[in-house]
Amino acid sequence: MSATETAIASAEAHSAHNYHPLPVVVASAEGAWMTDVEGRRYLDLLAGYSALNFGHGNRRLIDAAKAQLERVTLTSRAFHHDRFADFCTRLAELCSMEMVLPMNTGAEAVETAVKTARKWGYRVKGVPDGMAKIIVASDNFHGRTTTIISFSTDPEARADYGPYTPGFEIVPYGDLTALQEAMTENTVAVLIEPIQGEAGVLVPPAGYLPGVRELTRERNVLFIADEIQSGLGRTGKTFACEHEGVVPDMYVLGKALGGGVVPVSAVVSSADILGVFKPGEHGSTFGGNPLACAVALEVIAMLRTGEYQERAAELGDHLHRELGLLAGGGAVEAVRGRGLWAGVDIAPALGTGREISERLMEERVLVKDTHGSTIRIAPPLVISKEDLDWGLDRLRTVLSS
């Protein structure tokens, strides 16, 4: 067997089959390119679901991590460390907020947001104990913990994991009327993705996010924006909410915050909201650890220049123009997205999203499918225009064959 076949066979024999990876085994990566165990190079148009916004092996991030590795990597929150205050301060400033509660993974941050909203509802809004309700959108993806999949509408994510956590109401994404009708005196929060990633990069109708902001403000309900995938430069703005001039009550961040080097996530909000926590009421051994803070501080510094957001906007315009031309030729039924992020619906007659992804892999381009016939394109923001065009040429080749 080849090195690739041997590695895949071993993985399938000894790891749970909770993923269905493409049959490529990556050994190294740099920028927007990955190299497999047999020396073949592939253009990465997925960027770790936006965790690698700044590319593989970004020198600034690697140097920051190396420097911190030589000093201290973990203290737990039992003690202060010298990177923590700077991290919280800089991230709060980036978000135009006041307080940060750091965690590790995106799902942990969403769980933290849920707990924050409920505690705020009981302590501040005065909702009767045990009666708090959080409104979410259909086709959402916020993670895979037991509580989060309890309000998923995806059977693959939800089936066989009951009994489910109560306290959530699901309304159609983009429907302000349904959202308004679902609100009651016991509603403490609306939790939505400004752009739904796993659902196929779904952009809500114009005016939806401002409408959510207005309704939540009128009803004394928290607006929680899950910007784990859409945030930190991906859409051409620091946050996707900025495209409609909206500032939520709370940001949920992850993925790119750790630069693809270490897992870092955070809930960022006001002192009035995050101030509901007292010592011992919520925490994480690794949340806000020195290594994570060092890398995230460098990510924040890079975002503060604005260059990555500008690059995502400019290359994103080019990406969507080119994909729009494909949409007129019969092979592509629809294209959605913002910035360097696109969901492409392939005509079913050409194959499933998985089949198109496998054909692109043969052309040395890596993407990922979702929901049957859709592929997602989300390259590192550092990709060159020439490499992006090369990848788009390979897509045209696959669709025309």
N, C-alpha and C positions, 0 to 999 in steps of 0.2 A: 504493500500500500504506500501511497505518497505520504509526505509529511502532513498534508492537509487532511487526508482521509484518516490517518492514524489519530490525529488530534480530535477530530470530530467523533470518531468511534469511541474514544476514551471518554469524551465529554458526555456522550449519550448514554454510556454504560454507568457512569458514576455521578451524574448530576440530575436533579429533578427536571422534568421536561416542562417547566413553566414558561419557557420561551421557545420560539421556533426560529433560530437565527438563520440568516443566509449562510450557505456553505463556504465561508471564507474564514481563514484563521489569521488574524492580524498579529504581527510580531513587532512592528515599530510604526511610528507615525511622526509627521512633521507638517505644520501648517494645515493645509487642506488635503494632504495626501497620506495614505496609509499603505504599508507594505506587508504582504503576507509572509508566511513561513517559507515560501518557495521563491521569494524575491519579486513577486508581481506587485505592481503599484496600482492603487485604486484612488480615484477622486472621491472624497467623503462629502456627500451632499446631505448628510443627516446631522452631523456635529453632535452626536450623543444626545439627540432630542433637545438641542440648544444648550447642553451643558458645556460644549466646547465652542462657545461663541468666539473666543479669541484664538482658536486653532490649537492643534496638537503641539505639545512641547513649547508653548509660548515662552520665550526666553525670560521675560520679566517675571512671569509667574513661577517658573522653575527656579530662578535665582532666589526669589523671595522664599520659596519653600525650602531650598537648600540652606539658606542662611538661618532660617528658624529651626531647622532640624538639628543644627549644631548647638542651639541654645536651650530650648525647652519645648516639648510638644504637648504635654498634658499636665494640668494641675488639678483638674475637676473644678467645679464652681465652689468648692470648699475654701478656696483661696483666690485672691486677685492675681492676675498676671499683667505684664506690662504692655500687652497688645490689645487687651479687651476694651478699655475705655476708648481708645482711638477708633477701634472698629465700630463700636456702637455709635460714637459721635459722628463719624464720617458717613456711615450708612443712613443714619437719621437725617443728616443734611442732604444727602443725595435724594432722599424721598420727600424732603420738606416736611418731615415728621419730627417727633420728639423722643421717642423711646424705641428700643430694639429688644426683642426676645429671641436670642439665637438658638437654633436647633441644628440638626444634621441633614436630614433628608427632606424632600418636599412634602412627603406624606406626614412627617412629624410636624412640619410647619402648619399644614392644614389642620391637623388634630389640635395644635396649639391655638389656632384661630377659632376653632369651634369651641374649645374650652373657654377662651377669652370672651367670646360673644355671650356664652351662657352665663358666665360669672358676672359680666357687666349687666346682663339683663336682670339678674336677681339682685345684685348689690346696688345698681344705679337706676335702672329703669323701673324696678319694683315689680317685675313679673313674679307671680306666685311660684314657689319652689316646685321644680319638676315639670313646669308647664312651658318652658322656653321652646320656641319654634324657629328654625332656620330655613329660609327658602333657597332652593337651588334650582339649576336649570337642567332640563332633559339633555341627554347626550353629553353630560359633563364627564370630565376625567380629572379627579383631584388626588388620586393615589389608590392604594390597594389595601389599606388597613380595614379591619372589620367594620368600624364606624363609617369610614368613607364609602366602602362598597354598599353600605346600607342605603345610600341615596344615589346609587348609580342606576342608569337605565340600560346598561350594557349587560346582556345575559352572561357573556363570558367572564366578566369581572365579578358578577353578583351571585350566580347560581351555585347552590350547594354550600353556602356559607352562613345560612341562618342559624338561630334567630337573629334578626336584624335590629340595629340600634334605632329606637324611635326618635322623634323630634324634628323630622325634616319633611318639607313639602316640596314636591317637584312641579315646576311649571315649564311651559315651552320656552326655549331660548329665543330671545328677541321679541317676546310678547309682553308689552307693558301692561296691557289690560289684564292679562292673566296674573301678572305679578301683583297688580293693585288689588285684585279680587282675593288673592291668597293672603294678603296681610291682615293680621288681627292685632289686638292689644298685646298678645303674647309673642308676637314676632320680634326677635332680637337682632336678626341679621339677614342680609341677602348675600349669598356667596356665589360668585360667578367668575368665569374666565372672560376677560375682555375680548379674547379670540379663543375659540375652542380648538385646541390642538389635536388631540387624539380623535376627535369627531371628524377631522378632515380639514383643519384650518378654516373653520367657519367664522366669518366676520359678521357681527350683528348688524342689523339695519341702522342707517344713519339716524342719530337721535336717541338710540336705545340707551346707551350708557348715560348721557345727560338725563334721560328720563328716569333711570334707576336712581341716579344721584338725587333728583328732585323728590321722588317718592319716598326714599329712605330718610331724607332730611325732614320732610313733612311729618312722617310717622314716628320719628325718633327711633329709627332702625339703623343698625350699622351696615354700611356698604363695604364688603370685603372683596377685594380684587385679587384673585389668584393669578399672579404674574410670574409663576414659576417657569413657564415656557416662553411667554410673550414678552417678559420684561428684560431689562438690562441690555438694550440695544437691538434686539432681534428685529423689531418692526420699523426701525429707522428713528425711533424715539427711545428715551431711556425706559419709558413704560408705555404700553399700548394704550392705556387710558388717556394719555396726552393727546392722541390724535383727535379726540373730541373735547379737549379742554376739561377733563374730569379729574378730580382728586378724590379718591375714596377715603373712607375712615381708616382703612387698614390695607396694607400690602402684604401678600404672602409671597416670599421669594425663595429661590433655591437654584438648582442646576448651575447656570453660568456664574453664580455668586462664588462658587468654588473653583471656577476656571478650568474645570475638567481635571483638577489635580487632587482635590479632597472634597468630600461632601460637606457643603455648608448651606444652611437654610436659615430663614429668619421671618419673624412677624414684626412689622414696623407700623407704629401707630402713635397716637397722642398719649400724653401722660395721664389724661383722664381715663383712657380705656385700658392701657396696659398697667396703669397704676392699681388696678383691682387685685393684682397678685401680691401676696405676702410671702415671706420666706417659708419654704417647705411645701407650698401649694402646687408647684409645677417645676420641672427641671429636666436636666439631661447631663449625664456624666461627661459626654464629649461635646455637648453644645457650647459653642464659643471657646473652644480650646485654642491654645496659642498658635498652633500650626494653621488651623482653619482661619483664624483672624489675620495672620500674616498674609496668607494668599488672598483672602477677600479684600483686605486693605489695598492690595495692588490692583485688584479688579476695579475697585471703586475709584482709585486714582486714574486708571485708564479711561473709565467712563466719564470722569469729570472733564476730560479734554473735549469731549463731543465728537472726536474723529471717528469713532466706531459707529456711532449713531448716523453720522453723515454718510459714511461708507455704505451702511446697510440701506439707507434711503436711496442713494444713487444707484448702487448695483441692483437694489430691489426694483426700481423703476425699469431698469434694463431687463431683469429677469421676467417681470410680468408682461412687458411688451412682447418679448420673444415667445413666452408661453401663450399669450393671447393670440398670436399668429397660428399656433398649433390648434387652438380651440376652434378656429374657423375651417379646419381641413377634414373634419370627420373622425379623426383618431382620438381627439380630446373633447370631451363633452362640456367640461367646465373647469375654470381655474379660479381659485380664491386665495386671499392672503394679503399680507402687508409686509413691506420691506423684504428682507431676504428670507421669506417664509411663504411657501405656497402649497396648497393642496390641489392636486391635478386628478380630475376624474377621467379615467381611461374608458374609451368606448368598450363595452363588454365583449363585443365581437373580437377584439384584439387580445383578450386574455384578462385574467384577474390582476389585481395590483401585485400580488405575490409573483405571478408569472412574469410581469413586466419588470419587477425588481430583480428577478433572477436573470433575465435577459440583459438588463443593464449591468449586472455584475459581470457577465461574460464580456461586456464592453469596457470593463474596468471602472465602472461608476457605481457607487453604493448609495441606495435610497431605501426607504422602508414603506411598506404598504399599510393601509388601515381601512377597515370597513369595506372589504370586498374589492372594489375597482379603483380605489384612490391610492395614489402615492404621494408622499410628502417630500418636499424639497426644502432643506434648511442648512445650507452650507455654513462653515465657519465664516464669520464676518471679515476675516483676513484674506479670503479667497481673492485671487486676481481676476480681472475681467476676462483675461485670456483663458484661464482655467475654467471659469464658469461657462464661457462660450463652448469650450471643448466638451464639457459635460452635456450641454444642451444639444450639441451636434450628435453626441452618442444617443441621446433621447430620441432625436429625429430619426436616426438610423433604426433604432428598435421599433419605433412606431410605423415606419414605412416598410419594414420587413414583414 
